[in-house]
Amino acid sequence: MIDSDNNWYWKIAPGGQGSLWVEQQNNNCIAVGWNKVGDLRKYQEIEQLRNKFKELARKDPVYKSKPGQLWRFYKEVKPGNKIVASSGAYIYGLGTVNKDDYDYNEDLGFHHCKYVNWEKKFWCPVSVDELNLNKDLKARLGYNRTILELNKKEWYTIYRNVEKFKSPFEGHTSIKGLLKAPQTEQETIILFSQLTELLRMRILYVGTRYPDAIIQAKQNNRWVTKYAEFELYSSYFDTHLDKYREDPSSCDMIICWEHNWDKCPKQLEVIELKEKLRSFI
C-alpha cells in the first residue's frame, strides 16, 4: 500500500447497494454513473457540465443533482489515491488507483471509470456494523453520496479494522457458481441447492407459496421430511408469523443467508447458509 501525506482517500459507491461491484471488480476499476453527459474529456470546465445537467434534468430527474461529485471524480481522483468501494452499509473492496487515465467505457453499467488495483475484495461484503468504527465515521460512510473524500485517519481506521476482521470470503470472486453473496431470496435458494450434499439435505419441492419448500434432511441413517421457508434474512419470516402461529406444524425450518432474528420462535430450526459456508470454504 502506498503511504504518502499527499495521497487522497475516497469512499466511492460501486452502484446502488453495491449492484455493480462484481462488474467493476472484474474490470479492475471504480466507476460512477450520470452516463448521459457523455465523455467528460469534452468539457473544459465545470460550468459546461452544469449546463449539460440542466439540459438533461428536463427529462431525467437524476440530473437535477449538482455535477460536483462527477467533476471531482474526473479531476481529483488520481494515481496513488486510496478507494473504499462502499455502499455505506457494506464495504466491497479496498484499492489504489493505478493509472492516470480517465476512461469513458460504454461496456460498463456506469461509464465514467478510473482503474484500480483492488488489494482487498470480498465475495461477501464486510458489514460496517461488524467493524470497530466510531459513530461519526459510520455516519460519514452512510452519507447518501456517490463519492466522498475521506481523511488519512479515516482511511487507516477503515483499513486496519478490515484487516483485523479476517473475512473468510476475502479474495473469492465466485463461490458455488455465485459471483457475489446472496442479495435476494432467489439467490439464497440457488446457493442452498449447491450446498445440499454438504448439508446432508435434499430438495423434494420448491414453490412460491408459504411454506416455500419440502426438504429432506438426513438424520442418522434415515431421511426426514420437513417443510421449509426460504428467506434472505431470517427476520423476513415475520411476514408469515400469523400463519405459523395458527399452525406451527406448517413450517419446520427457515433456510436463510443470514440469521438476524432474535425473536425467532424457538421451535423453528434455522439453517444459516452464511455460517455454514464459513466452514466449507
C-alpha positions in Angstrom: 0.0 0.0 0.0 1.4 3.4 -0.9 1.8 5.7 2.1 2.1 9.4 1.5 0.8 12.5 3.1 -0.1 13.7 -0.4 -2.5 10.8 -1.0 -6.2 11.4 -1.1 -8.7 9.0 0.2 -12.2 8.3 -1.2 -15.3 6.4 -0.4 -17.0 5.6 -3.8 -20.2 3.6 -4.2 -20.0 0.8 -6.9 -23.7 1.2 -7.8 -26.7 1.4 -5.6 -26.3 -1.2 -2.8 -23.1 -2.4 -4.5 -25.1 -3.6 -7.5 -22.1 -3.0 -9.9 -19.3 -4.2 -7.7 -18.8 -7.6 -9.4 -18.5 -5.8 -12.8 -16.1 -3.2 -11.5 -14.0 -5.7 -9.6 -13.7 -7.9 -12.7 -12.7 -4.9 -14.8 -10.2 -3.6 -12.1 -11.9 -0.2 -11.9 -14.2 2.0 -9.9 -16.9 3.7 -12.0 -19.8 6.2 -11.4 -22.9 7.0 -13.3 -24.5 10.0 -14.9 -23.8 8.3 -18.2 -25.9 10.7 -20.4 -23.4 13.5 -20.1 -21.0 11.5 -22.3 -17.2 11.5 -22.2 -16.1 14.1 -19.7 -13.0 14.9 -21.7 -15.2 17.1 -23.9 -15.9 19.5 -21.0 -13.2 22.2 -20.4 -14.8 23.5 -17.2 -17.4 22.5 -14.7 -19.8 25.3 -15.9 -20.2 23.4 -19.2 -21.1 20.2 -17.2 -23.6 22.2 -15.1 -25.3 23.3 -18.3 -25.5 19.7 -19.5 -27.0 18.6 -16.2 -29.7 21.3 -16.5 -30.5 20.2 -20.1 -30.8 16.6 -19.1 -32.8 17.3 -15.9 -35.8 18.4 -18.0 -36.4 14.7 -18.8 -34.4 12.8 -16.2 -34.6 13.7 -12.5 -31.2 12.0 -11.9 -29.6 15.1 -13.4 -31.4 17.5 -11.0 -28.5 16.9 -8.7 -25.4 19.1 -8.9 -22.4 17.8 -11.1 -19.8 18.4 -8.4 -19.4 14.8 -7.4 -18.8 13.7 -11.0 -16.4 16.6 -11.7 -14.4 15.6 -8.6 -14.2 12.0 -9.7 -12.9 13.2 -13.1 -10.4 15.8 -11.9 -9.4 14.8 -8.4 -9.2 11.0 -8.2 -5.5 10.4 -9.1 -3.0 7.6 -9.2 -2.0 6.5 -5.7 -5.3 7.6 -4.2 -7.0 5.1 -2.0 -10.5 3.8 -2.7 -13.0 2.3 -0.3 -15.7 0.7 -2.5 -18.7 1.0 -0.2 -22.5 1.4 -0.3 -22.4 2.8 3.2 -23.7 -0.3 4.9 -21.1 -2.6 3.4 -17.5 -2.5 2.2 -16.8 -4.4 -1.0 -13.2 -3.7 -1.6 -10.1 -1.5 -0.8 -7.7 -0.5 -3.5 -5.3 2.0 -5.1 -5.8 4.0 -8.3 -3.1 2.8 -10.6 -3.5 4.8 -13.8 -3.8 8.5 -14.6 -6.3 7.8 -17.4 -10.0 8.6 -17.1 -12.0 6.3 -19.3 -15.5 6.6 -20.7 -16.3 2.9 -21.0 -19.7 2.2 -22.5 -19.3 -1.5 -21.9 -19.8 -0.9 -18.2 -23.0 -0.2 -16.4 -21.5 3.1 -15.1 -19.4 4.6 -17.9 -17.1 7.0 -16.1 -14.3 5.0 -14.7 -10.8 5.1 -13.1 -8.6 1.9 -13.0 -7.8 0.4 -9.6 -5.7 -2.3 -8.2 -8.0 -4.0 -5.7 -5.8 -5.1 -2.8 -8.8 -6.4 -0.9 -12.0 -7.6 -2.3 -14.8 -9.6 -0.8 -17.3 -12.1 -2.2 -19.5 -11.3 0.8 -19.1 -7.6 1.6 -18.0 -6.7 5.1 -20.8 -5.1 7.1 -19.8 -1.7 8.5 -21.7 -2.6 11.7 -19.2 -5.5 12.3 -16.2 -3.2 12.3 -14.9 -1.3 15.2 -15.7 2.1 13.7 -16.8 5.1 15.7 -20.3 6.6 15.3 -19.1 9.6 13.3 -17.2 7.5 10.8 -20.1 5.1 10.3 -22.3 8.1 9.7 -19.8 9.5 7.2 -19.7 6.2 5.2 -23.5 6.2 5.3 -23.9 9.6 3.6 -26.1 9.4 0.5 -23.2 10.3 -1.8 -21.6 8.5 -4.7 -18.2 9.9 -3.9 -16.9 11.2 -0.6 -13.5 12.4 0.3 -12.0 10.8 3.5 -9.1 12.0 5.5 -6.0 9.9 6.2 -7.0 8.9 9.7 -10.4 7.8 8.5 -8.9 5.7 5.7 -6.4 3.9 8.0 -9.1 3.3 10.6 -11.2 1.5 8.0 -8.2 -0.3 6.6 -6.9 -1.6 10.0 -10.4 -2.7 11.0 -11.0 -4.6 7.7 -7.5 -6.2 8.2 -8.5 -7.4 11.7 -11.9 -8.7 10.5 -10.2 -11.6 8.6 -13.2 -12.4 6.5 -13.2 -16.0 5.1 -14.8 -14.6 1.9 -11.8 -12.3 1.1 -10.3 -12.8 -2.3 -13.1 -15.1 -3.7 -14.7 -14.0 -6.9 -17.1 -17.0 -7.2 -18.4 -19.5 -4.7 -20.7 -22.3 -5.8 -21.4 -20.6 -9.1 -22.5 -17.2 -7.5 -20.3 -14.2 -8.3 -21.4 -12.5 -5.1 -23.1 -13.3 -1.8 -26.9 -13.7 -2.0 -28.9 -10.4 -2.1 -32.3 -11.9 -2.8 -34.3 -14.9 -1.6 -33.9 -16.5 -5.1 -30.1 -16.3 -4.8 -30.4 -17.9 -1.4 -32.3 -20.8 -2.9 -29.6 -21.2 -5.6 -26.9 -21.3 -3.0 -28.8 -23.8 -0.9 -29.2 -26.1 -3.9 -25.4 -26.1 -4.3 -24.8 -27.0 -0.7 -27.4 -29.7 -0.2 -24.9 -32.6 -0.3 -22.7 -30.9 2.3 -25.7 -30.1 4.5 -26.9 -33.7 4.2 -30.2 -32.4 2.8 -32.1 -32.8 -0.5 -35.0 -30.9 -2.2 -38.3 -32.6 -2.9 -40.3 -29.4 -3.9 -39.9 -25.7 -4.2 -42.9 -23.4 -4.8 -44.0 -19.8 -4.4 -46.5 -20.1 -1.6 -45.8 -20.5 2.1 -44.1 -22.7 3.0 -41.7 -22.5 0.1 -40.3 -26.0 0.1 -40.4 -29.6 1.2 -36.9 -30.7 2.2 -35.5 -34.0 3.3 -32.7 -33.9 6.0 -30.7 -37.0 6.8 -30.8 -37.9 10.5 -28.7 -40.9 11.4 -29.5 -43.3 8.6 -32.9 -42.1 7.5 -34.3 -39.2 5.6 -36.8 -37.0 7.5 -39.2 -34.8 5.6 -39.5 -31.2 6.7 -41.3 -28.0 5.5 -39.1 -25.0 4.9 -39.3 -21.3 4.2 -36.5 -19.6 2.3 -35.6 -16.0 3.3 -32.6 -13.8 2.6 -32.7 -12.8 6.3 -34.4 -14.9 8.9 -36.3 -11.8 10.2 -38.2 -11.7 6.9 -40.1 -14.7 8.2 -42.0 -12.2 10.3 -44.4 -11.7 7.4 -45.5 -15.4 7.8 -45.7 -15.3 11.6 -49.5 -15.2 11.8 -49.9 -18.3 9.6 -47.2 -20.0 11.5 -48.9 -19.3 14.9 -52.2 -20.6 13.5 -50.5 -23.9 12.6 -46.9 -24.4 13.9 -46.8 -27.7 12.0 -46.9 -25.8 8.7 -43.2 -25.0 8.8 -40.2 -26.7 10.4 -37.3 -24.6 9.4 -36.1 -21.3 7.9 -33.3 -21.6 5.4 -31.7 -18.1 5.1 -28.5 -16.4 4.0 -28.1 -14.7 7.4 -29.8 -15.3 10.7 -30.6 -11.9 12.3 -33.8 -12.5 14.2 -33.6 -12.6 18.0 -37.3 -13.2 18.3 -37.4 -16.3 16.1 -39.8 -18.9 17.5 -37.7 -21.5 19.4 -39.5 -24.4 17.6 -38.2 -23.2 14.2 -34.9 -24.6 13.1 -32.7 -22.0 11.3 -30.2 -23.0 8.7 -27.9 -20.0 8.2 -26.0 -20.6 4.9 -23.5 -17.8 5.6 -22.3 -19.6 8.8 -22.4 -23.0 7.1 -20.4 -21.7 4.2 -17.7 -20.4 6.5 -16.9 -24.0 7.5 -16.9 -25.3 3.9 -14.6 -22.8 2.1 
